[in-house]
């Protein structure tokens, strides 16, 4: 006889209460994905360096019109709270201290992928699309390219393309500013 496996699905509020109660160890890197608590992979030096470089580039070019949020939560639904490597947010006077940013606050999400590229594309990108995040970049450290996803429709993006060396991308919400792929992988 086959055993019945039951899953317990958590809400974002329950996830926050567990965190506040000390259920998880200090420094645990966790996300809530469709109600399931997911442990994120450790960050290596290449990944950290790329996130820092991107953060610096975005801050330099966007600080007057957007908030650059690094590895902090974005609330996609009542069961999904992800921690993208970078989220470019609409500027708000309280810097989102009163409530977490939600999809309508997000201009761009960036995930840096060293070992997690397949997971980011198969699992995270559809969640971002379903939430209506307008644009997602997957920075592929292995191939030194950026996968761009635009125009969310259901759990997919209608426009998907890969941008490589010698090319650049317009920063969403800051139309007159660009980031060159070569700068990301300097």
DOTOR-672529 format. One record per atom (N, C-alpha, C): residue number from 1; y, x, z. Coordinates in Angstrom, 3 decimals. Example, Ala and Ser with C-alpha at 12.3 -4.5 7.8 and 13.67 -1.06 7.14 Angstrom:
SITE num        v        u        w
SITE   1   -5.690   13.190    7.800
SITE   1   -4.500   12.300    7.800
SITE   1   -3.300   13.200    7.800
SITE   2   -2.250   12.850    7.080
SITE   2   -1.060   13.670    7.140
SITE   2    0.030   12.900    7.870
This chain:
SITE num        v        u        w
SITE   1   -1.178    0.842    0.000
SITE   1    0.000    0.000    0.000
SITE   1    1.248    0.892    0.000
SITE   2    2.156    0.572   -0.862
SITE   2    3.378    1.364   -1.004
SITE   2    4.375    0.999    0.096
SITE   3    4.987    2.017    0.689
SITE   3    5.967    1.805    1.756
SITE   3    7.279    1.281    1.180
SITE   4    7.902    0.388    1.901
SITE   4    9.196   -0.161    1.509
SITE   4   10.295    0.759    2.057
SITE   5   11.152    1.227    1.184
SITE   5   12.239    2.105    1.581
SITE   5   13.527    1.295    1.604
SITE   6   14.179    1.283    2.741
SITE   6   15.436    0.557    2.881
SITE   6   16.576    1.552    3.019
SITE   7   17.660    1.272    2.349
SITE   7   18.852    2.112    2.450
SITE   7   19.906    1.356    3.235
SITE   8   20.684    2.087    3.975
SITE   8   21.820    1.502    4.691
SITE   8   23.070    1.905    3.933
SITE   9   23.809    0.937    3.416
SITE   9   25.034    1.176    2.676
SITE   9   26.204    1.050    3.642
SITE  10   27.097    2.046    3.617
SITE  10   28.237    2.090    4.528
SITE  10   29.531    1.751    3.788
SITE  11   30.461    1.197    4.525
SITE  11   31.805    0.980    3.991
SITE  11   32.658    2.204    4.309
SITE  12   33.792    2.293    3.673
SITE  12   34.716    3.389    3.951
SITE  12   35.151    3.338    5.420
SITE  13   35.416    2.152    5.943
SITE  13   35.810    2.032    7.348
SITE  13   34.721    2.557    8.281
SITE  14   33.468    2.222    8.006
SITE  14   32.364    2.726    8.836
SITE  14   32.236    4.246    8.719
SITE  15   32.402    4.748    7.515
SITE  15   32.363    6.191    7.274
SITE  15   33.439    6.892    8.106
SITE  16   34.653    6.339    8.123
SITE  16   35.745    6.923    8.903
SITE  16   35.444    6.849   10.397
SITE  17   34.909    5.728   10.860
SITE  17   34.582    5.594   12.293
SITE  17   33.503    6.595   12.702
SITE  18   32.511    6.817   11.855
SITE  18   31.472    7.808   12.151
SITE  18   32.077    9.205   12.238
SITE  19   32.994    9.495   11.340
SITE  19   33.656   10.796   11.356
SITE  19   34.447   10.967   12.648
SITE  20   35.237    9.949   13.009
SITE  20   36.034    9.994   14.238
SITE  20   35.168   10.100   15.485
SITE  21   33.967    9.504   15.460
SITE  21   33.059    9.533   16.609
SITE  21   32.290   10.849   16.712
SITE  22   32.456   11.739   15.734
SITE  22   31.791   13.036   15.778
SITE  22   30.342   13.006   15.318
SITE  23   29.969   12.004   14.526
SITE  23   28.597   11.909   14.023
SITE  23   28.274   13.108   13.127
SITE  24   29.270   13.581   12.404
SITE  24   29.061   14.699   11.489
SITE  24   29.621   15.972   12.111
SITE  25   29.034   17.096   11.740
SITE  25   29.495   18.392   12.248
SITE  25   30.869   18.720   11.677
SITE  26   31.672   19.400   12.460
SITE  26   32.985   19.860   12.009
SITE  26   32.783   20.727   10.765
SITE  27   33.539   20.445    9.735
SITE  27   33.442   21.235    8.514
SITE  27   32.418   20.723    7.522
SITE  28   31.650   19.678    7.877
SITE  28   30.737   19.090    6.894
SITE  28   31.555   18.598    5.704
SITE  29   31.100   18.911    4.514
SITE  29   31.758   18.442    3.293
SITE  29   30.980   17.235    2.789
SITE  30   31.532   16.053    3.067
SITE  30   30.845   14.809    2.743
SITE  30   31.735   13.914    1.904
SITE  31   31.097   13.083    1.078
SITE  31   31.780   12.033    0.330
SITE  31   30.986   10.752    0.525
SITE  32   31.650    9.631    0.316
SITE  32   30.974    8.341    0.339
SITE  32   30.922    7.841   -1.097
SITE  33   29.719    7.693   -1.625
SITE  33   29.518    7.333   -3.027
SITE  33   28.693    6.052   -3.088
SITE  34   29.321    4.963   -3.471
SITE  34   28.654    3.663   -3.535
SITE  34   27.959    3.333   -2.215
SITE  35   28.608    3.672   -1.105
SITE  35   28.084    3.353    0.213
SITE  35   27.115    4.368    0.783
SITE  36   26.746    5.388    0.011
SITE  36   25.832    6.422    0.488
SITE  36   26.613    7.683    0.826
SITE  37   26.264    8.295    1.946
SITE  37   26.920    9.537    2.366
SITE  37   26.241   10.689    1.633
SITE  38   27.054   11.468    0.922
SITE  38   26.542   12.550    0.085
SITE  38   27.137   13.874    0.570
SITE  39   26.258   14.845    0.789
SITE  39   26.702   16.186    1.181
SITE  39   27.102   16.946   -0.086
SITE  40   28.295   17.499   -0.069
SITE  40   28.793   18.254   -1.222
SITE  40   28.320   19.702   -1.120
SITE  41   28.170   20.343   -2.279
SITE  41   27.724   21.734   -2.286
SITE  41   28.804   22.647   -1.729
SITE  42   28.410   23.774   -1.152
SITE  42   29.396   24.739   -0.653
SITE  42   30.263   25.275   -1.796
SITE  43   31.459   25.684   -1.454
SITE  43   32.403   26.201   -2.445
SITE  43   32.296   27.719   -2.501
SITE  44   32.027   28.242   -3.702
SITE  44   31.973   29.685   -3.899
SITE  44   33.341   30.247   -4.261
SITE  45   33.429   31.551   -4.381
SITE  45   34.719   32.207   -4.620
SITE  45   35.302   31.868   -5.993
SITE  46   34.457   31.777   -7.037
SITE  46   34.980   31.414   -8.375
SITE  46   35.577   30.013   -8.357
SITE  47   34.875   29.102   -7.729
SITE  47   35.335   27.719   -7.620
SITE  47   36.647   27.670   -6.838
SITE  48   36.671   28.305   -5.676
SITE  48   37.869   28.296   -4.827
SITE  48   39.056   28.925   -5.548
SITE  49   38.826   30.033   -6.231
SITE  49   39.901   30.694   -6.960
SITE  49   40.473   29.822   -8.059
SITE  50   39.604   29.119   -8.767
SITE  50   40.066   28.224   -9.842
SITE  50   40.864   27.062   -9.270
SITE  51   40.399   26.471   -8.161
SITE  51   41.137   25.377   -7.525
SITE  51   42.511   25.869   -7.078
SITE  52   42.564   27.048   -6.489
SITE  52   43.853   27.598   -6.048
SITE  52   44.788   27.850   -7.231
SITE  53   44.234   28.388   -8.316
SITE  53   45.040   28.655   -9.513
SITE  53   45.583   27.342  -10.095
SITE  54   44.719   26.339  -10.224
SITE  54   45.146   25.041  -10.737
SITE  54   46.193   24.401   -9.828
SITE  55   45.964   24.484   -8.540
SITE  55   46.919   23.930   -7.580
SITE  55   48.290   24.560   -7.763
SITE  56   48.313   25.859   -7.925
SITE  56   49.566   26.586   -8.128
SITE  56   50.239   26.159   -9.437
SITE  57   49.454   26.044  -10.510
SITE  57   50.010   25.633  -11.805
SITE  57   50.583   24.214  -11.735
SITE  58   49.821   23.291  -11.146
SITE  58   50.305   21.912  -11.024
SITE  58   51.547   21.840  -10.138
SITE  59   51.514   22.529   -9.015
SITE  59   52.655   22.492   -8.096
SITE  59   53.911   23.015   -8.796
SITE  60   53.773   24.121   -9.515
SITE  60   54.901   24.734  -10.219
SITE  60   55.500   23.784  -11.263
SITE  61   54.644   23.013  -11.946
SITE  61   55.112   22.197  -13.065
SITE  61   55.359   20.733  -12.718
SITE  62   54.851   20.283  -11.588
SITE  62   54.889   18.836  -11.316
SITE  62   55.539   18.448   -9.997
SITE  63   55.898   19.385   -9.156
SITE  63   56.288   19.033   -7.791
SITE  63   57.440   18.050   -7.708
SITE  64   58.302   18.010   -8.690
SITE  64   59.437   17.086   -8.637
SITE  64   59.022   15.647   -8.922
SITE  65   57.890   15.450   -9.590
SITE  65   57.510   14.093   -9.986
SITE  65   56.136   13.650   -9.490
SITE  66   55.356   14.554   -8.912
SITE  66   54.010   14.189   -8.475
SITE  66   53.618   14.991   -7.239
SITE  67   52.642   14.478   -6.523
SITE  67   52.061   15.169   -5.377
SITE  67   50.749   15.786   -5.836
SITE  68   50.550   17.051   -5.512
SITE  68   49.313   17.741   -5.836
SITE  68   48.441   17.718   -4.583
SITE  69   47.346   16.992   -4.644
SITE  69   46.448   16.829   -3.494
SITE  69   45.202   17.664   -3.761
SITE  70   44.873   18.559   -2.841
SITE  70   43.745   19.469   -3.022
SITE  70   42.618   19.119   -2.051
SITE  71   41.461   18.775   -2.615
SITE  71   40.233   18.508   -1.874
SITE  71   40.450   17.557   -0.697
SITE  72   41.209   16.503   -0.954
SITE  72   41.469   15.459    0.033
SITE  72   41.024   14.121   -0.540
SITE  73   40.814   13.128    0.323
SITE  73   40.201   11.881   -0.134
SITE  73   41.065   11.022   -1.042
SITE  74   40.361   10.355   -1.957
SITE  74   40.934    9.308   -2.793
SITE  74   39.993    8.113   -2.646
SITE  75   40.552    6.974   -2.267
SITE  75   39.775    5.761   -2.039
SITE  75   39.604    5.016   -3.356
SITE  76   38.370    4.986   -3.876
SITE  76   38.111    4.317   -5.146
SITE  76   37.716    2.855   -4.959
SITE  77   37.053    2.545   -3.841
SITE  77   36.646    1.176   -3.524
SITE  77   36.326    1.132   -2.039
SITE  78   35.858   -0.002   -1.556
SITE  78   35.493   -0.106   -0.140
SITE  78   34.193    0.620    0.190
SITE  79   33.467    1.089   -0.839
SITE  79   32.250    1.852   -0.622
SITE  79   32.289    3.260   -1.216
SITE  80   33.412    3.647   -1.808
SITE  80   33.475    4.969   -2.446
SITE  80   34.778    5.676   -2.115
SITE  81   34.629    6.821   -1.460
SITE  81   35.749    7.700   -1.146
SITE  81   35.338    9.108   -1.572
SITE  82   35.967    9.599   -2.629
SITE  82   35.625   10.922   -3.143
SITE  82   36.715   11.926   -2.804
SITE  83   36.344   13.189   -2.846
SITE  83   37.243   14.298   -2.545
SITE  83   37.346   15.190   -3.783
SITE  84   38.107   14.772   -4.780
SITE  84   38.213   15.616   -5.975
SITE  84   38.855   16.953   -5.628
SITE  85   38.555   17.956   -6.437
SITE  85   39.162   19.266   -6.184
SITE  85   40.676   19.171   -6.240
SITE  86   41.189   18.423   -7.213
SITE  86   42.633   18.188   -7.304
SITE  86   42.857   16.755   -7.756
SITE  87   43.810   16.108   -7.116
SITE  87   44.280   14.800   -7.577
SITE  87   45.785   14.907   -7.730
SITE  88   46.259   14.555   -8.882
SITE  88   47.699   14.504   -9.134
SITE  88   48.112   13.058   -8.881
SITE  89   49.000   12.859   -7.901
SITE  89   49.354   11.514   -7.440
SITE  89   50.803   11.186   -7.722
SITE  90   51.059    9.890   -7.875
SITE  90   52.444    9.431   -7.969
SITE  90   53.147    9.793   -6.666
SITE  91   54.370   10.224   -6.791
SITE  91   55.132   10.636   -5.622
SITE  91   55.400    9.435   -4.729
SITE  92   55.242    9.650   -3.430
SITE  92   55.492    8.627   -2.427
SITE  92   56.133    9.304   -1.226
SITE  93   57.164    8.706   -0.627
SITE  93   57.894    9.366    0.467
SITE  93   57.017    9.773    1.649
SITE  94   55.981    8.993    1.957
SITE  94   55.138    9.310    3.115
SITE  94   53.997   10.276    2.780
SITE  95   53.920   10.744    1.528
SITE  95   52.866   11.658    1.084
SITE  95   51.476   11.109    1.418
SITE  96   51.338    9.793    1.389
SITE  96   50.078    9.101    1.622
SITE  96   49.559    9.287    3.048
SITE  97   50.466    9.473    3.993
SITE  97   50.045    9.584    5.387
SITE  97   49.776    8.213    6.007
SITE  98   50.327    7.152    5.419
SITE  98   50.122    5.795    5.944
SITE  98   48.842    5.155    5.407
SITE  99   48.405    5.577    4.246
SITE  99   47.162    5.063    3.663
SITE  99   46.700    6.035    2.581
SITE 100   45.400    6.058    2.372
SITE 100   44.847    6.948    1.353
SITE 100   45.267    6.489   -0.036
SITE 101   45.410    7.435   -0.956
SITE 101   45.710    7.033   -2.332
SITE 101   44.548    6.239   -2.918
SITE 102   44.915    5.261   -3.740
SITE 102   43.945    4.425   -4.427
SITE 102   44.108    4.639   -5.929
SITE 103   43.234    4.074   -6.738
SITE 103   43.274    4.343   -8.178
SITE 103   44.647    4.193   -8.831
SITE 104   45.420    3.188   -8.448
SITE 104   46.741    2.987   -9.046
SITE 104   47.745    4.070   -8.709
SITE 105   47.421    4.908   -7.728
SITE 105   48.303    6.006   -7.327
SITE 105   47.997    7.307   -8.070
SITE 106   46.859    7.355   -8.750
SITE 106   46.339    8.592   -9.335
SITE 106   46.770    8.738  -10.790
SITE 107   47.331    9.899  -11.113
SITE 107   47.667   10.247  -12.497
SITE 107   46.519   11.023  -13.158
SITE 108   45.862   11.863  -12.360
SITE 108   44.819   12.748  -12.880
SITE 108   43.906   13.169  -11.739
SITE 109   42.611   13.267  -12.042
SITE 109   41.635   13.857  -11.133
SITE 109   41.035   15.059  -11.833
SITE 110   40.901   16.159  -11.086
SITE 110   40.286   17.373  -11.628
SITE 110   39.115   17.760  -10.737
SITE 111   37.954   17.948  -11.355
SITE 111   36.771   18.470  -10.680
SITE 111   36.458   19.828  -11.286
SITE 112   36.343   20.847  -10.445
SITE 112   35.972   22.180  -10.905
SITE 112   34.459   22.306  -10.746
SITE 113   33.776   22.662  -11.826
SITE 113   32.315   22.692  -11.835
SITE 113   31.804   24.094  -12.112
SITE 114   31.154   24.661  -11.108
SITE 114   30.465   25.932  -11.280
SITE 114   28.974   25.627  -11.400
SITE 115   28.440   24.913  -10.404
SITE 115   27.031   24.523  -10.420
SITE 115   26.855   23.005  -10.461
SITE 116   27.945   22.246  -10.389
SITE 116   27.853   20.788  -10.260
SITE 116   28.264   20.034  -11.519
SITE 117   28.384   20.707  -12.642
SITE 117   28.878   20.067  -13.862
SITE 117   28.114   18.824  -14.271
SITE 118   26.797   18.900  -14.261
SITE 118   25.994   17.746  -14.656
SITE 118   26.208   16.584  -13.693
SITE 119   26.224   16.860  -12.401
SITE 119   26.457   15.831  -11.382
SITE 119   27.836   15.201  -11.562
SITE 120   28.837   16.031  -11.761
SITE 120   30.200   15.514  -11.944
SITE 120   30.265   14.583  -13.152
SITE 121   29.631   14.971  -14.253
SITE 121   29.680   14.162  -15.476
SITE 121   28.854   12.878  -15.352
SITE 122   27.653   12.972  -14.789
SITE 122   26.749   11.815  -14.711
SITE 122   27.086   10.849  -13.584
SITE 123   27.553   11.378  -12.463
SITE 123   27.737   10.551  -11.276
SITE 123   29.212   10.258  -10.990
SITE 124   30.033   11.296  -10.931
SITE 124   31.426   11.082  -10.536
SITE 124   32.290   10.466  -11.632
SITE 125   32.189   10.958  -12.854
SITE 125   33.033   10.446  -13.938
SITE 125   32.874    8.937  -14.105
SITE 126   31.649    8.379  -14.096
SITE 126   31.545    6.917  -14.208
SITE 126   32.217    6.169  -13.049
SITE 127   32.192    6.746  -11.849
SITE 127   32.861    6.098  -10.706
SITE 127   34.369    6.128  -10.894
SITE 128   34.881    7.238  -11.397
SITE 128   36.320    7.315  -11.670
SITE 128   36.709    6.300  -12.742
SITE 129   35.882    6.183  -13.776
SITE 129   36.162    5.215  -14.848
SITE 129   36.146    3.793  -14.300
SITE 130   35.115    3.460  -13.543
SITE 130   34.985    2.112  -12.976
SITE 130   36.196    1.759  -12.107
SITE 131   36.740    2.760  -11.408
SITE 131   37.909    2.535  -10.546
SITE 131   39.206    2.452  -11.349
SITE 132   39.174    2.872  -12.622
SITE 132   40.372    2.817  -13.458
SITE 132   41.241    4.059  -13.381
SITE 133   40.675    5.186  -12.947
SITE 133   41.429    6.447  -12.940
SITE 133   41.745    6.781  -14.398
SITE 134   43.038    6.977  -14.729
SITE 134   43.406    7.107  -16.143
SITE 134   42.902    8.365  -16.846
SITE 135   42.756    9.462  -16.097
SITE 135   42.333   10.700  -16.763
SITE 135   41.595   11.589  -15.770
SITE 136   40.503   12.207  -16.268
SITE 136   39.695   13.125  -15.469
SITE 136   39.486   14.391  -16.278
SITE 137   39.624   15.539  -15.608
SITE 137   39.298   16.824  -16.221
SITE 137   38.134   17.427  -15.436
SITE 138   37.107   17.878  -16.156
SITE 138   36.030   18.659  -15.558
SITE 138   36.226   20.088  -16.047
SITE 139   36.578   20.973  -15.143
SITE 139   36.806   22.374  -15.483
SITE 139   35.456   23.084  -15.373
SITE 140   34.907   23.450  -16.521
SITE 140   33.588   24.057  -16.610
SITE 140   33.722   25.577  -16.521
SITE 141   33.432   26.121  -15.337
SITE 141   33.597   27.562  -15.121
SITE 141   32.609   28.379  -15.945
SITE 142   31.423   27.849  -16.189
SITE 142   30.416   28.600  -16.956
SITE 142   30.816   28.768  -18.417
SITE 143   31.314   27.680  -19.028
SITE 143   31.666   27.717  -20.453
SITE 143   33.142   28.008  -20.709
SITE 144   33.927   28.134  -19.626
SITE 144   35.366   28.403  -19.732
SITE 144   36.047   27.372  -20.644
SITE 145   35.774   26.103  -20.341
SITE 145   36.329   24.987  -21.111
SITE 145   36.644   23.844  -20.158
SITE 146   37.431   22.888  -20.640
SITE 146   37.785   21.715  -19.842
SITE 146   37.365   20.475  -20.621
SITE 147   36.544   19.649  -19.985
SITE 147   36.157   18.362  -20.564
SITE 147   37.178   17.331  -20.105
SITE 148   37.763   16.628  -21.053
SITE 148   38.830   15.664  -20.772
SITE 148   38.300   14.263  -21.029
SITE 149   38.526   13.386  -20.066
SITE 149   38.113   11.985  -20.158
SITE 149   39.349   11.119  -20.009
SITE 150   39.570   10.228  -20.991
SITE 150   40.736    9.337  -20.980
SITE 150   40.321    7.927  -21.405
SITE 151   41.147    6.957  -21.037
SITE 151   40.985    5.557  -21.432
SITE 151   39.709    4.951  -20.838
SITE 152   39.756    4.739  -19.538
SITE 152   38.616    4.158  -18.821
SITE 152   38.294    2.766  -19.334
SITE 153   37.013    2.518  -19.506
SITE 153   36.523    1.199  -19.917
SITE 153   35.148    1.015  -19.283
SITE 154   35.067    0.132  -18.283
SITE 154   33.814   -0.033  -17.557
SITE 154   33.505    1.237  -16.797
SITE 155   32.310    1.784  -17.015
SITE 155   31.922    3.030  -16.350
SITE 155   31.985    4.229  -17.294
SITE 156   32.757    4.095  -18.368
SITE 156   32.884    5.187  -19.335
SITE 156   34.342    5.392  -19.700
SITE 157   34.581    6.497  -20.371
SITE 157   35.899    6.772  -20.941
SITE 157   35.745    6.735  -22.452
SITE 158   36.608    5.976  -23.100
SITE 158   36.530    5.859  -24.562
SITE 158   36.843    7.180  -25.248
SITE 159   37.748    7.961  -24.678
SITE 159   38.093    9.244  -25.281
SITE 159   37.528   10.371  -24.430
SITE 160   36.704   11.204  -25.058
SITE 160   36.129   12.374  -24.394
SITE 160   36.221   13.541  -25.353
SITE 161   36.720   14.647  -24.844
SITE 161   36.779   15.835  -25.697
SITE 161   36.747   17.085  -24.854
SITE 162   36.342   18.173  -25.484
SITE 162   36.284   19.472  -24.832
SITE 162   37.419   20.326  -25.372
SITE 163   38.156   20.959  -24.454
SITE 163   39.290   21.802  -24.807
SITE 163   38.939   23.230  -24.387
SITE 164   39.162   24.174  -25.298
SITE 164   38.765   25.552  -25.029
SITE 164   39.908   26.542  -25.103
SITE 165   39.581   27.824  -25.084
SITE 165   40.587   28.884  -25.143
SITE 165   41.538   28.698  -26.327
SITE 166   42.812   28.996  -26.094
SITE 166   43.828   28.862  -27.129
SITE 166   44.428   27.468  -27.203
SITE 167   43.855   26.510  -26.484
SITE 167   44.361   25.131  -26.488
SITE 167   45.070   24.844  -25.165
SITE 168   45.800   23.732  -25.143
SITE 168   46.472   23.331  -23.907
SITE 168   46.396   21.820  -23.756
SITE 169   46.691   21.368  -22.555
SITE 169   46.638   19.947  -22.224
SITE 169   47.975   19.490  -21.663
SITE 170   48.393   18.292  -22.059
SITE 170   49.578   17.671  -21.474
SITE 170   49.186   17.153  -20.099
SITE 171   50.016   17.408  -19.118
SITE 171   49.760   16.925  -17.763
SITE 171   50.127   15.440  -17.702
SITE 172   49.176   14.576  -17.367
SITE 172   49.460   13.135  -17.323
SITE 172   50.588   12.815  -16.344
SITE 173   51.474   11.939  -16.771
SITE 173   52.599   11.547  -15.929
SITE 173   53.761   12.511  -15.987
SITE 174   53.554   13.645  -16.642
SITE 174   54.585   14.671  -16.784
SITE 174   54.533   15.143  -18.240
SITE 175   54.873   14.252  -19.148
SITE 175   54.640   14.446  -20.577
SITE 175   55.223   15.727  -21.169
SITE 176   56.272   16.246  -20.575
SITE 176   56.882   17.443  -21.152
SITE 176   56.294   18.730  -20.583
SITE 177   55.233   18.628  -19.789
SITE 177   54.618   19.814  -19.181
SITE 177   53.167   19.942  -19.618
SITE 178   52.755   21.181  -19.841
SITE 178   51.396   21.463  -20.308
SITE 178   50.757   22.541  -19.447
SITE 179   49.437   22.584  -19.515
SITE 179   48.661   23.671  -18.922
SITE 179   47.745   24.199  -20.021
SITE 180   47.819   25.499  -20.246
SITE 180   46.956   26.137  -21.235
SITE 180   45.603   26.447  -20.607
SITE 181   44.547   26.259  -21.377
SITE 181   43.197   26.561  -20.896
SITE 181   43.116   28.015  -20.451
SITE 182   43.765   28.907  -21.187
SITE 182   43.738   30.329  -20.836
SITE 182   44.340   30.608  -19.465
SITE 183   45.328   29.793  -19.052
SITE 183   45.920   29.959  -17.713
SITE 183   44.918   29.587  -16.618
SITE 184   44.097   28.588  -16.886
SITE 184   43.131   28.107  -15.898
SITE 184   42.067   29.159  -15.639
SITE 185   41.706   29.889  -16.679
SITE 185   40.633   30.879  -16.560
SITE 185   41.163   32.317  -16.566
SITE 186   42.412   32.494  -16.177
SITE 186   43.029   33.824  -16.203
SITE 186   42.254   34.809  -15.337
